[in-house]
Amino acid sequence: MMMQVLVIADDLDFALELTEGLGGKGFQVQRESCIRTALEKSRSVDVILLDLTLSVVDGFEVCRALRAISHVPVIVIGLRDDEFDQVLSFKLGADDYVVRTCSLRKLAARIEAVHRRARNSWESWGLQLDGEVHDFGPVRIDMHRRMVLRGGHEVMLTRKEFDILALLATNPGRVCTREQIMSEVWGHDGAGDTRTLGVHMTGLRKKLRMPMLIETVRGVGFRLATHRALAEEAA
């Protein structure tokens, strides 16, 4: 299946160069200069290329907005090899950073790499990428679409919030330690960090509006309530 790439750029010449060049390398590419439309499409593609030098809006703000609503890998394209721009892009949730002078061959390789890492993160948790769905009472977790529904309505989670929930959902009733969650979701064990996970867990519980779903095991970590426990709670 052809990989779908969304190019967010309002520099027409640059956008056409990317669209035609990547199309010639086997990608299905669509370009959007309207940010609202780009955000709407962001969850239906495999990888997003974001031109940092947008003329109407701040590229960093677009990166922040993308990460707030979409879990698709984002590659930021900057004008120069600037450390500040790279660091800020990563802090805002970008998965990679390249400069405009990057060759199409190298860019294609980076696209494949971020997409592969995204897939590997699911496979490392033992997930299937072909439509695995977990239901917990009114909450439905769609692993393939990276979407959470509550009562049929989508719950807008950040990328980290979804990753936490997906990790817990793979083995409901089993405790995931704080160190395990930090390692799987943030890439480190969180030593010395006592706030990050707690803040994300609070936000996740608030959005799900189902306090009994995520249980805290004091001094150890968290787990999702089993289906039986949820049924007993609702009875």
Residue pairs with C-beta under 8 A, 6 or more apart in sequence:
2 26
2 27
2 28
3 26
3 27
3 28
3 46
3 47
3 111
3 112
3 115
4 27
4 28
4 29
4 30
4 44
4 45
4 46
4 47
5 22
5 27
5 28
5 29
5 30
5 45
5 46
5 47
5 48
5 49
5 111
6 29
6 30
6 31
6 32
6 38
6 41
6 42
6 45
6 47
6 48
6 49
6 72
7 15
7 18
7 19
7 22
7 29
7 30
7 31
7 32
7 49
7 51
8 31
8 32
8 33
8 35
8 38
8 48
8 49
8 50
8 51
8 54
8 62
9 15
9 18
9 31
9 33
9 49
9 50
9 51
9 54
9 77
10 33
10 51
10 54
10 55
10 56
11 51
11 53
11 55
12 33
14 51
14 100
15 31
15 33
15 51
16 31
18 29
18 31
18 49
18 107
19 29
19 30
19 31
21 104
22 29
22 104
22 107
22 108
22 111
23 29
25 104
25 105
25 108
27 108
27 111
30 41
30 45
32 38
32 41
35 54
35 56
35 57
35 62
35 65
38 62
39 65
39 66
39 69
39 70
42 48
42 66
42 69
42 70
42 72
43 69
43 70
43 71
43 72
43 145
43 146
43 147
45 72
46 72
46 73
46 115
47 72
47 73
47 74
47 75
47 111
47 114
47 115
48 66
48 70
48 72
48 73
48 74
48 75
49 75
49 77
49 107
49 111
50 59
50 62
50 63
50 66
50 74
50 75
50 76
50 77
50 94
51 59
51 77
52 59
52 60
52 63
52 76
52 77
52 78
52 79
52 85
52 89
53 59
53 78
53 79
54 62
59 76
60 88
60 89
60 92
63 74
63 76
63 89
63 92
63 93
63 94
64 92
64 93
66 72
66 74
66 93
67 74
67 92
67 93
67 94
67 158
67 159
68 156
68 158
69 156
70 159
71 146
71 159
71 162
71 163
72 118
73 95
73 96
73 114
73 115
73 117
73 118
74 93
74 94
74 95
74 96
75 94
75 95
75 96
75 97
75 98
75 107
75 110
75 111
75 114
76 85
76 89
76 94
76 96
76 97
76 98
77 97
77 98
77 99
77 100
77 102
78 85
78 86
78 89
78 97
78 98
78 99
78 100
79 99
79 100
80 99
81 99
85 97
86 97
89 97
90 97
93 159
95 114
95 117
95 118
96 110
96 113
96 114
98 106
98 107
98 110
102 110
119 129
121 163
121 184
122 129
122 143
122 166
123 129
124 184
125 166
125 167
125 170
125 184
126 170
127 143
127 166
127 170
128 143
128 144
129 143
129 144
130 144
131 142
131 143
131 144
132 142
132 143
132 144
133 140
133 141
133 142
133 143
134 140
134 141
134 143
134 169
134 172
135 141
136 169
136 172
136 210
136 213
136 224
136 225
136 227
136 230
137 210
137 213
137 230
137 234
138 150
138 151
138 210
139 148
139 149
139 150
139 155
139 208
139 210
139 213
140 148
140 149
140 150
141 148
141 165
141 166
141 169
142 148
142 149
143 166
143 169
146 162
146 166
147 154
148 154
148 155
148 157
148 162
148 165
148 208
149 155
150 208
150 209
150 210
155 207
155 208
156 207
157 165
157 204
157 207
158 200
158 203
160 185
160 186
160 200
161 200
161 203
161 204
161 207
163 184
163 185
164 181
164 185
164 197
164 200
164 201
164 204
165 204
165 208
167 176
167 180
167 181
167 184
167 185
168 176
168 214
168 222
168 223
168 224
169 224
172 223
172 224
172 225
172 226
172 227
173 223
173 224
173 225
173 226
173 229
174 223
175 217
175 220
175 221
175 222
175 223
176 221
176 222
176 223
177 220
177 221
178 190
178 197
178 220
178 221
178 222
179 189
179 190
179 221
180 221
181 197
181 221
181 222
182 188
182 189
182 190
182 193
182 196
182 197
183 189
183 190
186 196
190 196
190 197
201 214
201 222
204 214
205 211
205 213
205 214
208 214
212 225
212 229
212 230
212 233
213 224
213 225
213 230
214 222
214 223
214 224
214 225
215 222
215 223
215 224
215 225
216 222
217 223
225 233
